[in-house]
Amino acid sequence: MGLQFEVREEAPRDHDRWRGPSTRAATAEGAASEGAPRRLAVRPVIRAGSGSYVKANVTWGSFTHQVNRLALDPAHHRWFAQFAALHRATRPPHVVPETDWLTLDDFLSPLLWQLLAEARRLGIALVSSAKAGTVQVSGCASVSFDARQRSGDLRLTPLVSFTETSADSGGGAGRGDHGDDEEDDAHHPAQHAGAIGDHGIYSYDLTSAKRPRIVLAPSAHPLSTEEQRALGRPAITVPAADTGQFFEEYYPALRRGILLASADGSVALPTVPPPTLVLTARFLADDVLTLDWEWAGLRDPTSELRIAESAREQLDSALRRFPAAAALEIDADAPPVTLDGVTAAAFAEKALPALDALPDVRVDVIGPRPAYRELIGHPDISITHVETLKRDWFDLGIVVNIGGYRVPFGPLFKALAKGRTRLLMVDKTYLSLEHPAFDRLRELLEESTALDEWDTGLRVSRHQAVRFAEFDDTADESPDTLAWRQAVRAAQQLARATDAPVPPTPVPATVSATLRPYQKAGFDWLAFLYGNRLGGVLADDMGLGKTLQTLALIAHAREHPAEGGAGAAAVGEPVTTTDARAGATAHPPPFLVVAPTSVVGTWQAEAARFTPGLVVRAVTTTQGSTARLAEVAAGADIVVTSYALFRLDAAHYRALDWAGLVLDEAQFVKNHLSKAHEAARELDVPFRLAITGTPLENNLLELWALLDIVAPGLFPSARLFAEKFQRPIERGIDPRALATLRQRIRPVLLRRTKDAVAPELPAKQEQVLPVELSPAHRHLYDTVLQRERQKLFGLLDDLDRNRFIVFRSLTLLRMLSLDASLIDDAHSSIPSSKLDVLVEQLGEVIGEGHRSLVFSQFTSYLAKVAARLDAEGIAYEYLDGSTRQRPEVVQRFREGTAPVFLISLKAGGFGLTLTEADYVYLLDPWWNPASESQAIDRTHRIGQEHPVNVYRLVATDTVEEKVMALKEHKAELFDAVLDDDALFAGALTADDLRALLG
């Protein structure tokens, strides 16, 4: 097979030739007389026996069906099929093809040149339809204008140049059949040429003076609009009178898109200046700067790209330490950009001079330009202090000096407190706050007092003073005064525990209970801590009598006040003490017990039961003044209040003397940034005790928060603790970190499990009950899941900022796993499969005489369970956060006959003893294993005589199954630090949430 080339032109139409385009072979005479548009066309031909190539009834539409009849070469046949397919795929939609010919003018794919090279290798001839004509594929083609001066006129002649490469110089079918070699770099009139897409050029010669010849080649670069317009055009003559206008108005645009030269040197072609990038910088009040980019002069995409890239490099170099400013786009078509504060200052000082120095960039400044100046260098930080008359407090002043410039601390503090990374001062001086010297200063400020206290200077309490020991390597001048150093050493010594065995302590006769061996050991440990003015964490498993051990300690403290500095004698024996803050009293200061609201009454009841000689008073409302709180505390041995009231009246509690602080369910202060934690941390007491069965739930910083209260100085600050312990343990970087942590907390944390110290407890069986959703419920769940996935996956990259939205969506999916009507009443017709399974289970266990606790985190679902039990005729008791008569409801279940107790997980997760029940149903699992364990241990505790059966109802193929897997993953955290040496995963992360949605 061969590929035949022919220059064709449109033929006149008549009424009989209406079907598609009509073309004919172009002739030299036709071009001269009619000026018809010409195109280069190709078609398949077959080599005859004589060696010539003939059409043989082969067309682009039929050759694929004649491979056998004509005995076509299979390789040639495949080549022509690829050629036709590629042309058809890239042909402009408005071009209607002919049957016989394909035009190369609309062959838009540059893969054409690879096909032609392949044709040479396969032996496919490139032939001309003209007698003795030749076809040549050259190496490269270009278009230019030749400018010449003739009699004052300017003549511009478009030319096409073809340059052969070494690969093109040889013969072969790929070059066509031609007998005479043409000169390399030959110039052809562009009037007899055309464009192949925007990637190639062809030229033809149809005159009879020499053999007809067609030359084609790829262009060196994509053809510009000016280059394509020059092809097929005759020479242009500019009259002498108009040459000035031509060079001023038309020449720059023409020069931008096509090469112009004067071969004979008769025309001196001027140089066209590149465009100028103009930046208009408007300085406004309050350190606001607006930036507006535009181009001046002749627009030239190539030059503009070069200039913009140069300007971009200058911005990146000048503003490498200011990413917010360096990220600005250089776009003349975009609206003005506004900068303010430090970003505006950095751009004005660093970027504007750098841009103005570029040759093709101009900076126009509007408005007065402030004299911004960046402070660069190592911050020299010094601390000064003056001990005040107030007890245990110091006034501290911090001075920051950078290169002889003293930074005012007021603005510096506010910037650090607000988390800013740059500071701009009123004198237009600015500095970076990302220097490591500011890190510990920032930490100290975060843990100090509020903004308004800086009017009289920063004040740090004795318990915070230990943090300054870490601050020494940051402050270049830390004052070495005796009072400050002694306070630090004392805080550190009081936080250290000894390895000496705990001596036994007699249980006070006023304790009306027989302590079990492990409870007696716990009391001995508490008495040892109290006697040495050390705090601790009593972290016994739920249900092992932590309240009884603590009450025994308080009774002991009343009998031996000198040990802990409480200043009291035996229980009931009045001792007069004097308090500088509260005035004279006739009774030693009481212990302050802070507990969840629902447990305040429990403390009163337990104290009356086990230590009836102690005077216990409960604070159930805000007191409003120190005097009113002092009236409540007067004559009391124990004052019990809730975390909420303690936080609200923190200042009044700090104004009184206390023998000690007891934090029950101390996980309420596990967030070291919370107000409740701050109130407990800053209460000035000689003894602190945290009581909790879950000293950590999600991450090690929760354990650090408790120890920061009871043993300040035992560990470094939160940041350093995370650096030295949390991250190495969570990521498995340093195995020694876990061993060091366990060794350090062992003296101040006591934990015993029920399995270890209460083997008499009956067995506890836990089981997961999978629940299949109904078809309608499944369809709705899958639909909502896909919607929430699409919404959340983009938000998980910034979990801290989007945490509320993410957890809201997860809560929606959890509620939907329970009951479709919980998210919309319109779905009330969809039954709750989980509720059906629960009722079936309860029917069986009630029939066998058992009693059950049913927990859910969603009170709205508990209400639906209650309605269903009403319909089934099953008696029950109900408890949630809105229940007013909580003790009465609990007592009614314990003494009554109702077989079911519906309890919200939050309201009933602690402070209850319900050993009358031996079945527990958890309707909705959550990833915090401590919450579920506390719920289960309402019944699996001392006093239980029957095996306890726990059932978790989990909807299959929902987020609940993933929650169960994650809960087991998180449970390893607790075990690793407190129970064994297994490594654990960290807190709830974005990856954990992705797994829940996956």
Secondary structure, 3 states (H helix, E strand, C coil): CEEEEEEEEECCCCCCCCCCCCEEECCHHHHHHHCCCEEEEEEEEEECCCCCEECCCCCCCCHHHCCCCCCCCHHHHHHHHHHHHHHHHHCCCCCCCCCCCEEHHHCCCCCHHHHHHHHHHHCCEEEECCCCCEEEECCEEEEEEEEEEECCEEEEEEEEEEECCHHHCCCCHHHCCCCCCCCCCEEEEHHHEEEECCCEEEEEECCCCCCCEEEEEEECCCCCHHHHHHCCCCCEEECHHHHHHHHHHHHHHHHHHCEEECCCCCCCCCCCCCCEEEEEEEEECCCEEEEEEEEECCCCHHHHHHHHHHHHHHHHHHCCCCHHHHCCCCCCCCCCEEEEHHHHHHHHHHHHHHHHCCCCEEEEEECCCCCCEECCCCCEEEEEEEECCCCCEEEEEEEEEECCEEECHHHHHHHHHCCCCEEECCCCEEEECCCHHHHHHHHHHHCCCCHHHHHCCEEEEHHHHCCHHHHCCCEEECCCCHHHHHHHHHHHHHHCCCCCCCCCCCCCCCCCCCCCHHHHHHHHHHHHHHHCCCCEEECCCCCCCHHHHHHHHHHHHHHCHHHHCCCCCCCCCCCCEEECCCEEECCCCCEEEEECHHHHHHHHHHHHHHCCCCCEEEECCCCCCHHHHHHHHCCCCEEEEEHHHHHHCHHHHHCCCCCEEEEECHHHHCCCCCHHHHHHHHCCCCCEEEECCCCCCCCHHHHHHHHHHHCCCCCCCHHHHHHHHHHHHHHCCCHHHHHHHHHHHHHHEECCCHHHHCCCCCCEEEEEEEECCCHHHHHHHHHHHHHHHHHHCCCHHHHHHHHHHHHHHHHHHHHHHHCHHHCCHHHCCCCCHHHHHHHHHHHHHHHCCCCEEEEECCHHHHHHHHHHHHHHCCCEEEECCCCCCHHHHHHHHHHCCCCEEEEEHHHHCCCCCCCCCCEEEECCCCCCHHHHHHHHCCCCCCCCCCCEEEEEEEECCCHHHHHHHHHHHHHHHHHHHHHCCCCCCCCCCHHHHHHHHC
